[in-house]
C-alpha cells in the first residue's frame, strides 16, 4: 500500500502571516520539498515575487503564526471560537 502524502494540497495554497514577513502578510505556496521526515513549502509574497523563503510546512498549522487563506487585518483581529472557547488575537 502506498504511503499517505503529508500536506497533499500544499502547492497553490494561500496563507496570511500573523506578523509581517519580509514586509508582507499574504503568501502563496509555489513549491514543496520532501526531506524525510519533514515537508518544506516555498512561500512567495503575493505582491512581490522576489520575497520568497522556505518554511517547514508544519509551522503553517500554528494559528499564532499563520492563517489559511488571505485575511484582512479586520478578519485577523476578530475573536475565534474553538471548542466553545473564545481565543482573542492581538
N, CA, C and O atoms as a CHARMM CRD file, in Angstrom:
* protein
*
  360
    1    1 UNK  N      0.84100  -1.17900   0.00000 PROA 1      0.00000
    2    1 UNK  CA     0.00000   0.00000   0.00000 PROA 1      0.00000
    3    1 UNK  C      0.89200   1.25100   0.00000 PROA 1      0.00000
    4    1 UNK  O      1.89400   1.30900   0.71300 PROA 1      0.00000
    5    2 UNK  N      0.51600   2.24100  -0.80300 PROA 2      0.00000
    6    2 UNK  CA     1.29600   3.47700  -0.89800 PROA 2      0.00000
    7    2 UNK  C      1.17800   4.27300   0.39600 PROA 2      0.00000
    8    2 UNK  O      0.15100   4.26600   1.07400 PROA 2      0.00000
    9    3 UNK  N      2.27300   4.96000   0.71000 PROA 3      0.00000
   10    3 UNK  CA     2.30900   5.78400   1.91400 PROA 3      0.00000
   11    3 UNK  C      1.51300   7.07300   1.68100 PROA 3      0.00000
   12    3 UNK  O      1.63000   7.68900   0.62200 PROA 3      0.00000
   13    4 UNK  N      0.71000   7.47900   2.66100 PROA 4      0.00000
   14    4 UNK  CA    -0.09800   8.68700   2.54300 PROA 4      0.00000
   15    4 UNK  C      0.81300   9.91800   2.53700 PROA 4      0.00000
   16    4 UNK  O      1.69400  10.05300   3.38700 PROA 4      0.00000
   17    5 UNK  N      0.59300  10.80800   1.57500 PROA 5      0.00000
   18    5 UNK  CA     1.40800  12.01400   1.44900 PROA 5      0.00000
   19    5 UNK  C      1.00900  13.04700   2.49900 PROA 5      0.00000
   20    5 UNK  O     -0.17600  13.31900   2.69200 PROA 5      0.00000
   21    6 UNK  N      2.01500  13.62600   3.18400 PROA 6      0.00000
   22    6 UNK  CA     1.75600  14.69900   4.13500 PROA 6      0.00000
   23    6 UNK  C      1.49100  15.97200   3.34600 PROA 6      0.00000
   24    6 UNK  O      2.15600  16.22700   2.34300 PROA 6      0.00000
   25    7 UNK  N      0.53000  16.76800   3.78500 PROA 7      0.00000
   26    7 UNK  CA     0.19300  18.04400   3.16200 PROA 7      0.00000
   27    7 UNK  C     -0.08100  17.88700   1.65800 PROA 7      0.00000
   28    7 UNK  O      0.61500  18.49600   0.84700 PROA 7      0.00000
   29    8 UNK  N     -1.07800  17.08600   1.27500 PROA 8      0.00000
   30    8 UNK  CA    -1.30900  16.80600  -0.14900 PROA 8      0.00000
   31    8 UNK  C     -1.73900  18.02200  -0.98000 PROA 8      0.00000
   32    8 UNK  O     -1.51700  18.03500  -2.19100 PROA 8      0.00000
   33    9 UNK  N     -2.34200  19.03400  -0.36800 PROA 9      0.00000
   34    9 UNK  CA    -2.83300  20.19400  -1.11200 PROA 9      0.00000
   35    9 UNK  C     -2.00300  21.44000  -0.82600 PROA 9      0.00000
   36    9 UNK  O     -2.52400  22.55500  -0.86300 PROA 9      0.00000
   37   10 UNK  N     -0.73900  21.26000  -0.54700 PROA 10     0.00000
   38   10 UNK  CA     0.12600  22.36000  -0.12700 PROA 10     0.00000
   39   10 UNK  C      0.39100  23.36000  -1.25400 PROA 10     0.00000
   40   10 UNK  O      0.19300  24.56000  -1.06900 PROA 10     0.00000
   41   11 UNK  N      0.83100  22.88400  -2.40600 PROA 11     0.00000
   42   11 UNK  CA     1.17100  23.78100  -3.51400 PROA 11     0.00000
   43   11 UNK  C     -0.09400  24.47500  -4.00700 PROA 11     0.00000
   44   11 UNK  O     -1.11100  23.83900  -4.28200 PROA 11     0.00000
   45   12 UNK  N     -0.00100  25.79700  -4.10900 PROA 12     0.00000
   46   12 UNK  CA    -1.14400  26.59700  -4.54500 PROA 12     0.00000
   47   12 UNK  C     -1.95500  27.16200  -3.39000 PROA 12     0.00000
   48   12 UNK  O     -2.79800  28.03600  -3.59200 PROA 12     0.00000
   49   13 UNK  N     -1.70600  26.66900  -2.17700 PROA 13     0.00000
   50   13 UNK  CA    -2.47500  27.17900  -1.03300 PROA 13     0.00000
   51   13 UNK  C     -2.01300  28.59200  -0.68100 PROA 13     0.00000
   52   13 UNK  O     -0.86400  28.96700  -0.91400 PROA 13     0.00000
   53   14 UNK  N     -2.94200  29.36300  -0.11100 PROA 14     0.00000
   54   14 UNK  CA    -2.68100  30.76400   0.22800 PROA 14     0.00000
   55   14 UNK  C     -2.72000  30.92900   1.74400 PROA 14     0.00000
   56   14 UNK  O     -3.51900  30.29300   2.43200 PROA 14     0.00000
   57   15 UNK  N     -1.82900  31.80500   2.25700 PROA 15     0.00000
   58   15 UNK  CA    -1.66700  31.97000   3.69000 PROA 15     0.00000
   59   15 UNK  C     -1.47800  33.43400   4.05600 PROA 15     0.00000
   60   15 UNK  O     -0.94000  34.22000   3.27600 PROA 15     0.00000
   61   16 UNK  N     -1.92600  33.78700   5.24900 PROA 16     0.00000
   62   16 UNK  CA    -1.70300  35.12400   5.79300 PROA 16     0.00000
   63   16 UNK  C     -0.83000  34.99000   7.02500 PROA 16     0.00000
   64   16 UNK  O     -1.15500  34.24900   7.95300 PROA 16     0.00000
   65   17 UNK  N      0.28300  35.71100   7.02700 PROA 17     0.00000
   66   17 UNK  CA     1.18300  35.72000   8.18700 PROA 17     0.00000
   67   17 UNK  C      0.58700  36.62400   9.26200 PROA 17     0.00000
   68   17 UNK  O      0.10000  37.71100   8.95200 PROA 17     0.00000
   69   18 UNK  N      0.61700  36.19200  10.51400 PROA 18     0.00000
   70   18 UNK  CA     0.08400  37.00000  11.61700 PROA 18     0.00000
   71   18 UNK  C      0.95700  38.23800  11.83800 PROA 18     0.00000
   72   18 UNK  O      0.46400  39.27300  12.28500 PROA 18     0.00000
   73   19 UNK  N      2.24800  38.13300  11.52600 PROA 19     0.00000
   74   19 UNK  CA     3.18300  39.25500  11.58700 PROA 19     0.00000
   75   19 UNK  C      3.78500  39.42900  10.19200 PROA 19     0.00000
   76   19 UNK  O      3.93300  38.45800   9.44900 PROA 19     0.00000
   77   20 UNK  N      4.12500  40.65400   9.84600 PROA 20     0.00000
   78   20 UNK  CA     4.74000  40.88400   8.54400 PROA 20     0.00000
   79   20 UNK  C      6.00500  40.03800   8.41000 PROA 20     0.00000
   80   20 UNK  O      6.81300  39.94300   9.33300 PROA 20     0.00000
   81   21 UNK  N      6.14900  39.43500   7.24900 PROA 21     0.00000
   82   21 UNK  CA     7.30700  38.60800   6.93500 PROA 21     0.00000
   83   21 UNK  C      7.90700  39.13900   5.64200 PROA 21     0.00000
   84   21 UNK  O      7.23400  39.17100   4.61100 PROA 21     0.00000
   85   22 UNK  N      9.15100  39.54900   5.68800 PROA 22     0.00000
   86   22 UNK  CA     9.80500  40.19400   4.54300 PROA 22     0.00000
   87   22 UNK  C      8.99100  41.39700   4.06600 PROA 22     0.00000
   88   22 UNK  O      9.02100  41.74700   2.88600 PROA 22     0.00000
   89   23 UNK  N      8.26100  42.02700   4.99500 PROA 23     0.00000
   90   23 UNK  CA     7.47300  43.21100   4.68100 PROA 23     0.00000
   91   23 UNK  C      6.07000  42.92400   4.17900 PROA 23     0.00000
   92   23 UNK  O      5.33900  43.85600   3.84300 PROA 23     0.00000
   93   24 UNK  N      5.67700  41.66500   4.11900 PROA 24     0.00000
   94   24 UNK  CA     4.37400  41.28800   3.56000 PROA 24     0.00000
   95   24 UNK  C      3.62000  40.34900   4.49700 PROA 24     0.00000
   96   24 UNK  O      4.20000  39.77100   5.41500 PROA 24     0.00000
   97   25 UNK  N      2.32100  40.20800   4.25200 PROA 25     0.00000
   98   25 UNK  CA     1.48500  39.28700   5.03100 PROA 25     0.00000
   99   25 UNK  C      0.88600  38.16000   4.18500 PROA 25     0.00000
  100   25 UNK  O      0.66600  37.06200   4.69500 PROA 25     0.00000
  101   26 UNK  N      0.62100  38.41400   2.91000 PROA 26     0.00000
  102   26 UNK  CA    -0.06100  37.43000   2.06700 PROA 26     0.00000
  103   26 UNK  C      0.93700  36.65600   1.21200 PROA 26     0.00000
  104   26 UNK  O      1.73600  37.23100   0.47300 PROA 26     0.00000
  105   27 UNK  N      0.86200  35.32900   1.33700 PROA 27     0.00000
  106   27 UNK  CA     1.79800  34.44700   0.64400 PROA 27     0.00000
  107   27 UNK  C      1.06300  33.28600  -0.01400 PROA 27     0.00000
  108   27 UNK  O     -0.04800  32.92500   0.37400 PROA 27     0.00000
  109   28 UNK  N      1.71500  32.71600  -1.01800 PROA 28     0.00000
  110   28 UNK  CA     1.20500  31.52400  -1.67500 PROA 28     0.00000
  111   28 UNK  C      2.33000  30.49700  -1.74100 PROA 28     0.00000
  112   28 UNK  O      3.49600  30.84600  -1.93100 PROA 28     0.00000
  113   29 UNK  N      1.96800  29.24100  -1.58400 PROA 29     0.00000
  114   29 UNK  CA     2.94900  28.15600  -1.68600 PROA 29     0.00000
  115   29 UNK  C      3.12800  27.83100  -3.16600 PROA 29     0.00000
  116   29 UNK  O      2.16800  27.48400  -3.85300 PROA 29     0.00000
  117   30 UNK  N      4.37600  27.94800  -3.65400 PROA 30     0.00000
  118   30 UNK  CA     4.64500  27.70200  -5.07100 PROA 30     0.00000
  119   30 UNK  C      5.44200  26.42000  -5.30900 PROA 30     0.00000
  120   30 UNK  O      5.57500  25.97100  -6.44800 PROA 30     0.00000
  121   31 UNK  N      5.97300  25.83200  -4.23300 PROA 31     0.00000
  122   31 UNK  CA     6.78300  24.62600  -4.39600 PROA 31     0.00000
  123   31 UNK  C      6.82200  23.88200  -3.07000 PROA 31     0.00000
  124   31 UNK  O      6.61300  24.47300  -2.01000 PROA 31     0.00000
  125   32 UNK  N      7.08400  22.61200  -3.13500 PROA 32     0.00000
  126   32 UNK  CA     7.25000  21.80700  -1.92000 PROA 32     0.00000
  127   32 UNK  C      8.49000  20.94700  -2.05900 PROA 32     0.00000
  128   32 UNK  O      8.91200  20.60000  -3.16200 PROA 32     0.00000
  129   33 UNK  N      9.06600  20.61100  -0.90700 PROA 33     0.00000
  130   33 UNK  CA    10.25900  19.76600  -0.89000 PROA 33     0.00000
  131   33 UNK  C     10.07100  18.75300   0.23500 PROA 33     0.00000
  132   33 UNK  O      9.81100  19.12500   1.38000 PROA 33     0.00000
  133   34 UNK  N     10.20100  17.48500  -0.09800 PROA 34     0.00000
  134   34 UNK  CA    10.10700  16.42300   0.89900 PROA 34     0.00000
  135   34 UNK  C     11.51200  16.02200   1.30900 PROA 34     0.00000
  136   34 UNK  O     12.29800  15.54000   0.49400 PROA 34     0.00000
  137   35 UNK  N     11.81900  16.22800   2.58500 PROA 35     0.00000
  138   35 UNK  CA    13.08000  15.76700   3.15400 PROA 35     0.00000
  139   35 UNK  C     12.72000  15.03000   4.43000 PROA 35     0.00000
  140   35 UNK  O     12.65100  15.61800   5.50900 PROA 35     0.00000
  141   36 UNK  N     12.49200  13.73200   4.28600 PROA 36     0.00000
  142   36 UNK  CA    12.00400  12.92800   5.41600 PROA 36     0.00000
  143   36 UNK  C     12.78100  13.23600   6.68400 PROA 36     0.00000
  144   36 UNK  O     14.01000  13.29900   6.65300 PROA 36     0.00000
  145   37 UNK  N     12.09800  13.42500   7.77900 PROA 37     0.00000
  146   37 UNK  CA    10.65200  13.29800   7.96800 PROA 37     0.00000
  147   37 UNK  C      9.89100  14.60800   7.76600 PROA 37     0.00000
  148   37 UNK  O      8.72300  14.69200   8.14700 PROA 37     0.00000
  149   38 UNK  N     10.50700  15.62100   7.18700 PROA 38     0.00000
  150   38 UNK  CA     9.87000  16.93500   7.07200 PROA 38     0.00000
  151   38 UNK  C      9.39400  17.23100   5.66000 PROA 38     0.00000
  152   38 UNK  O      9.85900  16.65000   4.68000 PROA 38     0.00000
  153   39 UNK  N      8.44000  18.16500   5.59600 PROA 39     0.00000
  154   39 UNK  CA     7.96300  18.70300   4.33000 PROA 39     0.00000
  155   39 UNK  C      8.17300  20.20900   4.40400 PROA 39     0.00000
  156   39 UNK  O      7.79500  20.84300   5.38900 PROA 39     0.00000
  157   40 UNK  N      8.77000  20.77700   3.37500 PROA 40     0.00000
  158   40 UNK  CA     9.02100  22.21200   3.32700 PROA 40     0.00000
  159   40 UNK  C      8.18900  22.84400   2.22500 PROA 40     0.00000
  160   40 UNK  O      7.94800  22.23000   1.18500 PROA 40     0.00000
  161   41 UNK  N      7.74800  24.08500   2.46000 PROA 41     0.00000
  162   41 UNK  CA     6.96500  24.83500   1.49100 PROA 41     0.00000
  163   41 UNK  C      7.73600  26.08600   1.09700 PROA 41     0.00000
  164   41 UNK  O      8.27900  26.78400   1.95400 PROA 41     0.00000
  165   42 UNK  N      7.78200  26.36800  -0.20100 PROA 42     0.00000
  166   42 UNK  CA     8.37900  27.61400  -0.66600 PROA 42     0.00000
  167   42 UNK  C      7.26600  28.65000  -0.75200 PROA 42     0.00000
  168   42 UNK  O      6.31300  28.49800  -1.51700 PROA 42     0.00000
  169   43 UNK  N      7.40200  29.70100   0.04200 PROA 43     0.00000
  170   43 UNK  CA     6.39400  30.75700   0.12700 PROA 43     0.00000
  171   43 UNK  C      6.83800  31.94900  -0.71600 PROA 43     0.00000
  172   43 UNK  O      8.01200  32.32100  -0.71000 PROA 43     0.00000
  173   44 UNK  N      5.89200  32.54500  -1.44000 PROA 44     0.00000
  174   44 UNK  CA     6.16100  33.73800  -2.23800 PROA 44     0.00000
  175   44 UNK  C      5.10000  34.77300  -1.89600 PROA 44     0.00000
  176   44 UNK  O      3.90700  34.47100  -1.87900 PROA 44     0.00000
  177   45 UNK  N      5.54500  36.00300  -1.62300 PROA 45     0.00000
  178   45 UNK  CA     4.60600  37.08400  -1.31800 PROA 45     0.00000
  179   45 UNK  C      3.73000  37.34600  -2.54100 PROA 45     0.00000
  180   45 UNK  O      4.21700  37.35500  -3.67200 PROA 45     0.00000
  181   46 UNK  N      2.43500  37.55800  -2.30700 PROA 46     0.00000
  182   46 UNK  CA     1.50700  37.75400  -3.42500 PROA 46     0.00000
  183   46 UNK  C      1.79000  39.03600  -4.18900 PROA 46     0.00000
  184   46 UNK  O      1.50500  39.09800  -5.38500 PROA 46     0.00000
  185   47 UNK  N      2.33600  40.05300  -3.55300 PROA 47     0.00000
  186   47 UNK  CA     2.59600  41.34400  -4.19900 PROA 47     0.00000
  187   47 UNK  C      4.04700  41.52400  -4.63100 PROA 47     0.00000
  188   47 UNK  O      4.36700  42.51500  -5.28900 PROA 47     0.00000
  189   48 UNK  N      4.92600  40.60000  -4.28200 PROA 48     0.00000
  190   48 UNK  CA     6.34500  40.75900  -4.59600 PROA 48     0.00000
  191   48 UNK  C      6.97300  39.39200  -4.82500 PROA 48     0.00000
  192   48 UNK  O      7.35600  38.72300  -3.86500 PROA 48     0.00000
  193   49 UNK  N      7.08400  38.96300  -6.08000 PROA 49     0.00000
  194   49 UNK  CA     7.64000  37.63200  -6.35300 PROA 49     0.00000
  195   49 UNK  C      9.09200  37.46400  -5.92800 PROA 49     0.00000
  196   49 UNK  O      9.59300  36.34100  -5.88100 PROA 49     0.00000
  197   50 UNK  N      9.77400  38.56200  -5.61800 PROA 50     0.00000
  198   50 UNK  CA    11.15300  38.47600  -5.13900 PROA 50     0.00000
  199   50 UNK  C     11.21700  38.12300  -3.65400 PROA 50     0.00000
  200   50 UNK  O     12.25300  37.67100  -3.16700 PROA 50     0.00000
  201   51 UNK  N     10.11000  38.32800  -2.93300 PROA 51     0.00000
  202   51 UNK  CA    10.04900  38.00000  -1.49700 PROA 51     0.00000
  203   51 UNK  C      9.62600  36.54800  -1.36600 PROA 51     0.00000
  204   51 UNK  O      8.44200  36.22300  -1.45700 PROA 51     0.00000
  205   52 UNK  N     10.60200  35.68300  -1.15300 PROA 52     0.00000
  206   52 UNK  CA    10.31300  34.24500  -1.06300 PROA 52     0.00000
  207   52 UNK  C     11.22200  33.59000  -0.04100 PROA 52     0.00000
  208   52 UNK  O     12.33100  34.05700   0.21800 PROA 52     0.00000
  209   53 UNK  N     10.73600  32.50400   0.53200 PROA 53     0.00000
  210   53 UNK  CA    11.50300  31.77000   1.53300 PROA 53     0.00000
  211   53 UNK  C     10.93000  30.37100   1.67500 PROA 53     0.00000
  212   53 UNK  O      9.80700  30.10100   1.24800 PROA 53     0.00000
  213   54 UNK  N     11.71300  29.48200   2.27800 PROA 54     0.00000
  214   54 UNK  CA    11.27800  28.11700   2.56900 PROA 54     0.00000
  215   54 UNK  C     10.91000  28.04000   4.04300 PROA 54     0.00000
  216   54 UNK  O     11.56100  28.65400   4.88800 PROA 54     0.00000
  217   55 UNK  N      9.85500  27.27600   4.34600 PROA 55     0.00000
  218   55 UNK  CA     9.39200  27.11300   5.72400 PROA 55     0.00000
  219   55 UNK  C      8.98800  25.65700   5.93000 PROA 55     0.00000
  220   55 UNK  O      8.50400  25.00600   5.00400 PROA 55     0.00000
  221   56 UNK  N      9.18500  25.15100   7.13600 PROA 56     0.00000
  222   56 UNK  CA     8.68900  23.81900   7.46900 PROA 56     0.00000
  223   56 UNK  C      7.16200  23.89900   7.41300 PROA 56     0.00000
  224   56 UNK  O      6.56300  24.70200   8.12900 PROA 56     0.00000
  225   57 UNK  N      6.53100  23.08600   6.58100 PROA 57     0.00000
  226   57 UNK  CA     5.08500  23.14600   6.36500 PROA 57     0.00000
  227   57 UNK  C      4.30300  22.95300   7.66800 PROA 57     0.00000
  228   57 UNK  O      3.17200  23.42500   7.78400 PROA 57     0.00000
  229   58 UNK  N      4.88500  22.27400   8.62900 PROA 58     0.00000
  230   58 UNK  CA     4.21200  22.05800   9.90800 PROA 58     0.00000
  231   58 UNK  C      3.93500  23.38800  10.61700 PROA 58     0.00000
  232   58 UNK  O      2.96600  23.49700  11.36800 PROA 58     0.00000
  233   59 UNK  N      4.78200  24.40000  10.38300 PROA 59     0.00000
  234   59 UNK  CA     4.57400  25.70300  11.01100 PROA 59     0.00000
  235   59 UNK  C      3.30500  26.38300  10.52600 PROA 59     0.00000
  236   59 UNK  O      2.75100  27.22800  11.22900 PROA 59     0.00000
  237   60 UNK  N      2.83600  26.02900   9.33700 PROA 60     0.00000
  238   60 UNK  CA     1.61600  26.62600   8.80700 PROA 60     0.00000
  239   60 UNK  C      0.38900  26.24300   9.63600 PROA 60     0.00000
  240   60 UNK  O     -0.64700  26.90200   9.55300 PROA 60     0.00000
  241   61 UNK  N      0.50300  25.19300  10.42300 PROA 61     0.00000
  242   61 UNK  CA    -0.60700  24.77800  11.28600 PROA 61     0.00000
  243   61 UNK  C     -0.68000  25.59200  12.57900 PROA 61     0.00000
  244   61 UNK  O     -1.66900  25.51700  13.30800 PROA 61     0.00000
  245   62 UNK  N      0.35600  26.36000  12.85900 PROA 62     0.00000
  246   62 UNK  CA     0.39400  27.17900  14.07900 PROA 62     0.00000
  247   62 UNK  C     -0.42800  28.43900  13.85300 PROA 62     0.00000
  248   62 UNK  O     -0.00100  29.34400  13.13700 PROA 62     0.00000
  249   63 UNK  N     -1.62200  28.49900  14.47200 PROA 63     0.00000
  250   63 UNK  CA    -2.55800  29.61800  14.26700 PROA 63     0.00000
  251   63 UNK  C     -2.03500  30.93500  14.81700 PROA 63     0.00000
  252   63 UNK  O     -2.56000  31.99100  14.46500 PROA 63     0.00000
  253   64 UNK  N     -1.02900  30.90500  15.66200 PROA 64     0.00000
  254   64 UNK  CA    -0.44700  32.15200  16.14900 PROA 64     0.00000
  255   64 UNK  C      0.52900  32.74300  15.13900 PROA 64     0.00000
  256   64 UNK  O      0.90600  33.90900  15.24600 PROA 64     0.00000
  257   65 UNK  N      0.93700  31.93700  14.15900 PROA 65     0.00000
  258   65 UNK  CA     1.87300  32.39800  13.13200 PROA 65     0.00000
  259   65 UNK  C      1.21100  32.60600  11.77400 PROA 65     0.00000
  260   65 UNK  O      1.52100  33.56600  11.06800 PROA 65     0.00000
  261   66 UNK  N      0.29400  31.69900  11.40700 PROA 66     0.00000
  262   66 UNK  CA    -0.29500  31.70400  10.07300 PROA 66     0.00000
  263   66 UNK  C     -1.79100  31.44500  10.12000 PROA 66     0.00000
  264   66 UNK  O     -2.28800  30.74700  11.00400 PROA 66     0.00000
  265   67 UNK  N     -2.50800  32.02300   9.14400 PROA 67     0.00000
  266   67 UNK  CA    -3.92900  31.72800   8.94700 PROA 67     0.00000
  267   67 UNK  C     -4.11500  31.28800   7.50700 PROA 67     0.00000
  268   67 UNK  O     -3.51700  31.86100   6.59600 PROA 67     0.00000
  269   68 UNK  N     -4.94000  30.27400   7.30000 PROA 68     0.00000
  270   68 UNK  CA    -5.20400  29.79100   5.95100 PROA 68     0.00000
  271   68 UNK  C     -5.97500  30.84000   5.16800 PROA 68     0.00000
  272   68 UNK  O     -6.85200  31.51000   5.71400 PROA 68     0.00000
  273   69 UNK  N     -5.65200  30.98200   3.89800 PROA 69     0.00000
  274   69 UNK  CA    -6.30900  31.95900   3.03300 PROA 69     0.00000
  275   69 UNK  C     -5.71800  33.34400   3.23100 PROA 69     0.00000
  276   69 UNK  O     -4.85200  33.55100   4.08100 PROA 69     0.00000
  277   70 UNK  N     -6.19700  34.28200   2.43900 PROA 70     0.00000
  278   70 UNK  CA    -5.75500  35.66000   2.56100 PROA 70     0.00000
  279   70 UNK  C     -6.77500  36.40400   3.38700 PROA 70     0.00000
  280   70 UNK  O     -7.91800  36.57900   2.96300 PROA 70     0.00000
  281   71 UNK  N     -6.37100  36.84600   4.57000 PROA 71     0.00000
  282   71 UNK  CA    -7.25000  37.50700   5.52600 PROA 71     0.00000
  283   71 UNK  C     -6.95600  39.01000   5.56600 PROA 71     0.00000
  284   71 UNK  O     -5.81500  39.43200   5.37500 PROA 71     0.00000
  285   72 UNK  N     -8.00000  39.81500   5.81600 PROA 72     0.00000
  286   72 UNK  CA    -7.80100  41.24500   6.03700 PROA 72     0.00000
  287   72 UNK  C     -7.36300  41.43300   7.48600 PROA 72     0.00000
  288   72 UNK  O     -7.50500  40.52700   8.30700 PROA 72     0.00000
  289   73 UNK  N     -6.83100  42.61000   7.79700 PROA 73     0.00000
  290   73 UNK  CA    -6.45200  42.88900   9.18600 PROA 73     0.00000
  291   73 UNK  C     -7.65900  42.77600  10.10100 PROA 73     0.00000
  292   73 UNK  O     -7.53900  42.27800  11.22100 PROA 73     0.00000
  293   74 UNK  N     -8.82600  43.23300   9.64300 PROA 74     0.00000
  294   74 UNK  CA   -10.04400  43.14100  10.45400 PROA 74     0.00000
  295   74 UNK  C    -10.39300  41.68000  10.73400 PROA 74     0.00000
  296   74 UNK  O    -10.71400  41.33000  11.87000 PROA 74     0.00000
  297   75 UNK  N    -10.33500  40.83400   9.72200 PROA 75     0.00000
  298   75 UNK  CA   -10.62700  39.41400   9.91400 PROA 75     0.00000
  299   75 UNK  C     -9.62800  38.76900  10.86400 PROA 75     0.00000
  300   75 UNK  O     -9.99100  37.91100  11.66900 PROA 75     0.00000
  301   76 UNK  N     -8.36900  39.18500  10.76900 PROA 76     0.00000
  302   76 UNK  CA    -7.33600  38.60700  11.62400 PROA 76     0.00000
  303   76 UNK  C     -7.55100  38.96700  13.09100 PROA 76     0.00000
  304   76 UNK  O     -7.17100  38.20100  13.97700 PROA 76     0.00000
  305   77 UNK  N     -8.15600  40.12100  13.35700 PROA 77     0.00000
  306   77 UNK  CA    -8.33000  40.59100  14.72700 PROA 77     0.00000
  307   77 UNK  C     -9.66300  40.18800  15.35000 PROA 77     0.00000
  308   77 UNK  O     -9.91600  40.48500  16.51700 PROA 77     0.00000
  309   78 UNK  N    -10.51500  39.51600  14.58000 PROA 78     0.00000
  310   78 UNK  CA   -11.77900  39.03800  15.13600 PROA 78     0.00000
  311   78 UNK  C    -11.50000  37.84900  16.04900 PROA 78     0.00000
  312   78 UNK  O    -10.60100  37.05500  15.77300 PROA 78     0.00000
  313   79 UNK  N    -12.26500  37.72000  17.13700 PROA 79     0.00000
  314   79 UNK  CA   -12.06200  36.55900  18.02300 PROA 79     0.00000
  315   79 UNK  C    -12.42900  35.27000  17.29400 PROA 79     0.00000
  316   79 UNK  O    -13.30100  35.25900  16.42500 PROA 79     0.00000
  317   80 UNK  N    -11.76500  34.21200  17.65300 PROA 80     0.00000
  318   80 UNK  CA   -12.00700  32.90300  17.05500 PROA 80     0.00000
  319   80 UNK  C    -12.58300  31.98400  18.12300 PROA 80     0.00000
  320   80 UNK  O    -12.10700  31.98100  19.25800 PROA 80     0.00000
  321   81 UNK  N    -13.60400  31.20300  17.77200 PROA 81     0.00000
  322   81 UNK  CA   -14.20000  30.25800  18.70600 PROA 81     0.00000
  323   81 UNK  C    -13.68100  28.86400  18.37800 PROA 81     0.00000
  324   81 UNK  O    -13.85900  28.37600  17.26200 PROA 81     0.00000
  325   82 UNK  N    -13.03800  28.22500  19.35300 PROA 82     0.00000
  326   82 UNK  CA   -12.51100  26.87400  19.20700 PROA 82     0.00000
  327   82 UNK  C    -13.00800  26.06100  20.39200 PROA 82     0.00000
  328   82 UNK  O    -12.69100  26.36500  21.54200 PROA 82     0.00000
  329   83 UNK  N    -13.79100  25.02300  20.10500 PROA 83     0.00000
  330   83 UNK  CA   -14.31400  24.14800  21.15700 PROA 83     0.00000
  331   83 UNK  C    -14.98900  24.94000  22.28200 PROA 83     0.00000
  332   83 UNK  O    -14.69400  24.72600  23.45800 PROA 83     0.00000
  333   84 UNK  N    -15.89400  25.85300  21.91800 PROA 84     0.00000
  334   84 UNK  CA   -16.65500  26.67700  22.86400 PROA 84     0.00000
  335   84 UNK  C    -15.78500  27.63500  23.67200 PROA 84     0.00000
  336   84 UNK  O    -16.27900  28.23700  24.62500 PROA 84     0.00000
  337   85 UNK  N    -14.52400  27.79500  23.33000 PROA 85     0.00000
  338   85 UNK  CA   -13.64700  28.76500  23.97000 PROA 85     0.00000
  339   85 UNK  C    -13.34100  29.87600  22.98400 PROA 85     0.00000
  340   85 UNK  O    -13.07000  29.60600  21.81400 PROA 85     0.00000
  341   86 UNK  N    -13.37800  31.11400  23.43300 PROA 86     0.00000
  342   86 UNK  CA   -13.06200  32.23600  22.56800 PROA 86     0.00000
  343   86 UNK  C    -11.59000  32.55900  22.72000 PROA 86     0.00000
  344   86 UNK  O    -11.08300  32.73200  23.82900 PROA 86     0.00000
  345   87 UNK  N    -10.91500  32.63500  21.58800 PROA 87     0.00000
  346   87 UNK  CA    -9.49300  32.97200  21.56900 PROA 87     0.00000
  347   87 UNK  C     -9.37500  34.32900  20.91200 PROA 87     0.00000
  348   87 UNK  O     -9.82600  34.50800  19.78100 PROA 87     0.00000
  349   88 UNK  N     -8.77400  35.29200  21.60200 PROA 88     0.00000
  350   88 UNK  CA    -8.56900  36.62100  21.03400 PROA 88     0.00000
  351   88 UNK  C     -7.14300  36.73700  20.56300 PROA 88     0.00000
  352   88 UNK  O     -6.21500  36.36300  21.28100 PROA 88     0.00000
  353   89 UNK  N     -6.95600  37.25400  19.36200 PROA 89     0.00000
  354   89 UNK  CA    -5.62100  37.50700  18.83700 PROA 89     0.00000
  355   89 UNK  C     -5.32600  38.97900  18.96100 PROA 89     0.00000
  356   89 UNK  O     -6.22400  39.81300  18.84300 PROA 89     0.00000
  357   90 UNK  N     -4.08300  39.29900  19.19800 PROA 90     0.00000
  358   90 UNK  CA    -3.68900  40.71200  19.30600 PROA 90     0.00000
  359   90 UNK  C     -3.17300  41.20900  17.99100 PROA 90     0.00000
  360   90 UNK  O     -2.79100  42.37400  17.87700 PROA 90     0.00000
